[in-house]
Amino acid sequence: MQKLYPDAAAALDGVLKDDMLIASGGFGLCGIPERLLDAIRDSGVKNLTFASNNAGIDNEGIGKLLRTKQVKKMISSYVGENKEFERQFLSGELEVEFCPQGTLAERMRAGGAGIPGFYTKTGVGTQVAEGKEVKQFDRGEGPEDYILEHGIFADLAIVKAWKADETGNVVFRKTARNFNVPAATCGKVCVVEVEEIVPTGSLDPDCIHLPGVFVQRMIVGAPYDKKIEFRTVREAA
């Protein structure tokens, strides 16, 4: 099966449609699928729901799609650093489902494992628990409340990786792994952009983070600029 496509637009051809649920990897600007996000923006699809740790910053990451009004809902953990996100949310233009980071990662992982739901203590007694089923479990110290969270089953997963071999086995680099692995597994179709394609068999099997069985399409997105959310320097003495 040929998984490598010439560019992001070609890799997403026939996959994109309005009203999709897209799981997107990355944390801030680290490990975000830049080329694929650009191609989604350029395609003109709209009313998208994104499951992602955050929406990037203004004009970077998913923030680009907020600017073009292509996103109707965000399922996110961290919603700061993006003025357009804030403006759209406060004006009622954007729906936001706040989800604690560990819960979001587990919801993606559960979806990838075919698990429709799980119970967690995270969020009990807070706004996170509003409207959710509550059940008591006893772990040996008396009954405690847990809330039901649903696995995420996305129409499309887009992730950014360091290396992949020709069959789609993927390696992430250091902290850029972040949400990329659980996001990749929970999509019906997973498209990965990488910095480098290497020959099949050249990757150490013990170092593969995402097996090729989860990957349907790939592109080489390099070269990349190493973007920084906040550039902080020491004041001159």
Secondary structure, DSSP 4 states (H G I P E B T S, - for coil): ---B-SSHHHHHTTT--TT-EEEE--BTTBT--HHHHHHHHHHT--SEEEE-S---STTSTTHHHHHTT-EEEEEES---S-HHHHHHHHTTSSEEEE--HHHHHHHHHHHHTT--EEEESTTTTSGGGTTS-EEEEESSSSEEEEEEEEPP-EEEEEEEEEEEETT--EE--GGGGTTHHHHHHTEEEEEEEEEEEE-TT-S-GGG-SB-GGG--EEEE--------S----PPP-
